[in-house]
Amino acid sequence: MNTSLSRLQTFYGDMDASELLRVMITEEFAGKITLVSSFGSGSALLLSLVAEVDTDLPVLFLDTKKHFPETLEYVETLKKHLGLTNVKFLEPRVDLVKNIDPGGELWNSQPNRCCWLRKVEPLQRELKEGEYKALITGRKRYQTAQRAEMDTIEMNEDGRFRINPLALWDKKRLDEELKKRKLPEHPLVKKGYLSIGCAPCTKPVKKGEDERAGRWAHTGDLPGGEQKVECGIHVGGKPEWNI
């Protein structure tokens, strides 16, 4: 079968999330597709939609060793609630951590390099070893300016497809669907954490702020003065350092 971006977008680009997932998982990329999930505040919906298609689909969780305890608990909660049977914990390489971040404080001075070490490298390694041709993500257009134009089906620089079933959903629709499905909520949401990443780099969001305003909030005070908005797993290009 000819798997080209233009063909996939033409035939499936306008499909709603559930049907798009069914086609991608069972037909176009059967056995060669995976989902990466942060198990953060909004993760339950996409995981629920995927579970309706295949509870044994590989779900990749980037275990950065910097997560809130509540997030690790939430992984187990959703696994049990949705019947997920193939959640894989991807950890940073021990030798790289020893060489690059022996004190565990890299997040505070070089956040991009820390994200590469604890997220980007482990994910790239797993995708290569698993020979995956497509990756399902939970990104939405409304979240950031960098995501405002993305399509439901994209291709990364490495030739791997990115499937974004919720790309066109707005916050209202997401909240309504979450409520309808009665899915377990991340324990930190009630404490004001509306977008949840690693503990050192995530703060509660103030009333009226963007839901991702609490992500890497400290980076606005670093040289350059611009707050980091992406960890790097969904951004193309090569890092600015050598290992």
C-alpha positions as CSV (number, residue, x, y, z in Angstrom):
1,M,0.0,0.0,0.0
2,N,1.3,3.5,-0.9
3,T,1.6,5.3,2.4
4,S,2.1,9.0,1.4
5,L,1.2,12.0,3.5
6,S,-1.0,13.5,0.7
7,R,-2.9,10.3,0.3
8,L,-3.6,9.9,4.0
9,Q,-4.6,13.5,4.4
10,T,-6.9,13.3,1.4
11,F,-8.7,10.1,2.5
12,Y,-8.6,10.6,6.3
13,G,-7.7,14.2,7.1
14,D,-11.3,15.2,7.9
15,M,-12.2,12.1,10.0
16,D,-13.1,12.7,13.6
17,A,-10.9,11.3,16.3
18,S,-12.4,7.9,16.9
19,E,-12.6,6.9,13.3
20,L,-9.2,8.3,12.5
21,L,-7.7,6.2,15.2
22,R,-9.5,3.0,14.1
23,V,-8.2,3.3,10.5
24,M,-4.6,4.3,11.5
25,I,-4.3,1.5,14.2
26,T,-6.1,-1.4,12.4
27,E,-5.4,-0.6,8.7
28,E,-2.8,1.9,7.7
29,F,-0.2,1.2,10.3
30,A,-1.3,-2.1,11.9
31,G,1.5,-3.3,14.2
32,K,3.7,-0.3,13.4
33,I,2.0,2.5,15.3
34,T,2.3,3.7,18.9
35,L,1.0,6.4,21.3
36,V,3.1,8.7,23.4
37,S,1.3,9.9,26.5
38,S,2.4,12.2,29.3
39,F,-0.4,10.9,31.5
40,G,-0.9,14.5,32.3
41,S,-4.1,16.5,33.0
42,G,-5.7,16.0,29.6
43,S,-4.3,12.6,28.7
44,A,-7.2,10.4,29.7
45,L,-9.4,11.2,26.7
46,L,-7.0,10.1,24.0
47,L,-6.1,7.0,26.0
48,S,-9.8,6.2,26.3
49,L,-10.3,6.6,22.6
50,V,-7.3,4.4,21.8
51,A,-8.5,1.8,24.3
52,E,-11.8,1.5,22.4
53,V,-9.8,0.4,19.4
54,D,-6.9,-1.7,20.9
55,T,-6.1,-1.9,24.6
56,D,-2.8,-3.6,23.7
57,L,-1.5,-0.8,21.6
58,P,2.0,0.2,22.8
59,V,1.6,3.4,24.9
60,L,5.0,5.1,25.6
61,F,5.4,7.0,28.9
62,L,8.6,9.0,29.2
63,D,9.7,8.2,32.8
64,T,12.0,11.2,33.2
65,K,12.7,10.4,36.9
66,K,11.5,13.9,37.6
67,H,7.7,13.3,37.6
68,F,5.3,14.2,40.4
69,P,4.4,11.1,42.5
70,E,0.8,11.9,41.6
71,T,1.6,11.4,37.9
72,L,3.1,8.0,38.5
73,E,0.0,7.0,40.5
74,Y,-2.2,8.4,37.7
75,V,-0.5,6.0,35.2
76,E,-1.6,3.1,37.2
77,T,-5.1,4.5,37.7
78,L,-5.6,4.9,34.0
79,K,-4.1,1.5,33.1
80,K,-6.6,-0.2,35.4
81,H,-9.6,2.0,34.5
82,L,-9.1,1.6,30.7
83,G,-7.6,-1.9,30.6
84,L,-4.4,-0.8,29.0
85,T,-2.0,-3.8,28.8
86,N,1.0,-2.4,27.0
87,V,2.3,0.8,28.7
88,K,6.0,1.1,28.3
89,F,8.2,3.2,30.6
90,L,11.0,4.8,28.7
91,E,13.9,5.9,30.9
92,P,16.9,8.1,30.2
93,R,20.2,6.3,29.6
94,V,22.0,5.8,32.9
95,D,25.4,6.6,31.3
96,L,24.1,9.8,29.8
97,V,22.6,11.0,33.0
98,K,25.8,10.3,34.8
99,N,27.8,12.3,32.3
100,I,25.4,15.1,31.5
101,D,23.3,15.6,34.6
102,P,25.1,13.9,37.6
103,G,23.6,16.4,40.1
104,G,20.1,16.2,38.6
105,E,19.9,20.0,38.3
106,L,20.3,20.4,34.6
107,W,16.6,21.4,34.3
108,N,17.4,24.7,36.1
109,S,20.2,25.9,33.8
110,Q,19.9,24.0,30.5
111,P,16.2,23.0,30.2
112,N,16.4,22.1,26.5
113,R,19.3,19.8,27.1
114,C,17.5,18.2,30.1
115,C,14.4,17.5,28.0
116,W,16.6,16.0,25.3
117,L,18.3,13.7,27.9
118,R,15.1,12.6,29.6
119,K,12.5,12.7,26.8
120,V,13.8,13.2,23.3
121,E,16.6,10.6,23.3
122,P,14.6,7.9,25.0
123,L,11.7,8.4,22.7
124,Q,13.8,8.4,19.5
125,R,15.6,5.3,20.7
126,E,12.3,3.4,21.3
127,L,10.8,4.5,18.0
128,K,13.9,3.3,16.1
129,E,14.1,0.0,17.9
130,G,10.4,-0.6,17.6
131,E,10.5,0.3,13.9
132,Y,7.4,2.3,14.3
133,K,6.1,4.1,11.2
134,A,3.5,6.4,13.0
135,L,3.2,8.1,16.4
136,I,-0.1,9.2,17.9
137,T,0.0,12.4,19.9
138,G,-2.5,14.4,22.0
139,R,-1.5,17.8,20.7
140,K,-4.3,20.4,20.0
141,R,-4.2,23.5,17.9
142,Y,-5.5,25.8,20.7
143,Q,-2.6,25.0,23.1
144,T,0.2,27.1,21.7
145,A,1.0,29.3,18.8
146,Q,3.5,26.7,17.5
147,R,0.6,24.2,17.2
148,A,-2.0,26.5,15.7
149,E,-1.6,25.3,12.2
150,M,-1.0,21.6,12.6
151,D,-3.1,19.0,10.8
152,T,-4.5,15.7,12.1
153,I,-2.0,13.8,10.0
154,E,1.6,15.1,9.6
155,M,5.0,13.7,8.7
156,N,8.1,14.4,10.8
157,E,11.5,15.1,9.4
158,D,12.6,11.5,10.0
159,G,9.8,10.2,7.7
160,R,7.6,9.0,10.6
161,F,3.9,10.0,10.5
162,R,2.4,12.0,13.4
163,I,-1.3,11.3,14.0
164,N,-3.0,14.1,16.0
165,P,-6.7,13.0,16.5
166,L,-7.6,15.8,18.8
167,A,-5.8,18.6,16.8
168,L,-9.0,20.4,15.9
169,W,-10.8,20.0,19.2
170,D,-11.3,23.1,21.4
171,K,-11.1,23.2,25.2
172,K,-14.9,23.2,25.6
173,R,-15.4,20.0,23.5
174,L,-12.6,18.3,25.3
175,D,-14.0,19.1,28.7
176,E,-17.5,18.0,27.6
177,E,-16.2,14.6,26.4
178,L,-14.1,14.0,29.5
179,K,-17.2,14.7,31.6
180,K,-19.4,12.5,29.5
181,R,-16.9,9.6,29.8
182,K,-16.5,10.1,33.5
183,L,-12.8,9.5,33.3
184,P,-10.5,9.7,36.3
185,E,-8.9,13.2,36.7
186,H,-5.2,13.8,37.4
187,P,-4.9,14.5,41.2
188,L,-3.1,17.7,40.6
189,V,-5.7,19.4,38.5
190,K,-7.7,20.4,41.5
191,K,-4.6,22.1,42.8
192,G,-4.3,24.4,39.8
193,Y,-2.0,22.3,37.6
194,L,-3.7,22.4,34.2
195,S,-0.8,21.1,32.1
196,I,1.5,18.8,33.9
197,G,5.1,17.8,33.1
198,C,8.1,17.2,35.3
199,A,7.8,18.4,38.9
200,P,10.7,20.9,38.9
201,C,9.5,22.6,35.7
202,T,5.7,22.7,36.4
203,K,3.8,25.2,38.4
204,P,0.0,25.8,39.1
205,V,-1.7,28.1,36.6
206,K,-3.2,31.4,37.8
207,K,-6.8,32.3,37.0
208,G,-7.0,33.7,33.5
209,E,-3.6,32.3,32.4
210,D,-3.1,30.0,29.5
211,E,-3.3,26.3,30.6
212,R,0.3,25.8,29.6
213,A,1.6,28.9,31.4
214,G,2.8,26.8,34.2
215,R,5.1,24.7,32.0
216,W,8.8,25.7,32.2
217,A,7.8,28.9,33.9
218,H,11.3,29.4,35.3
219,T,12.8,29.5,31.9
220,G,11.6,33.1,31.4
221,D,14.2,34.2,33.9
222,L,17.1,32.4,32.1
223,P,19.4,34.1,29.5
224,G,17.3,34.9,26.5
225,G,14.2,35.6,28.6
226,E,11.8,33.6,26.5
227,Q,9.7,30.9,28.2
228,K,10.2,27.4,26.9
229,V,6.9,25.9,25.4
230,E,7.9,22.5,24.0
231,C,10.0,19.7,25.4
232,G,11.3,18.8,22.0
233,I,9.7,15.4,21.2
234,H,7.3,17.1,18.7
235,V,9.9,19.6,17.3
236,G,12.1,18.8,14.3
237,G,15.8,19.6,13.9
238,K,18.9,18.5,15.8
239,P,20.0,19.6,19.3
240,E,22.6,22.3,19.6
241,W,25.0,20.1,21.6
242,N,27.0,16.9,21.3
243,I,26.8,14.1,23.8
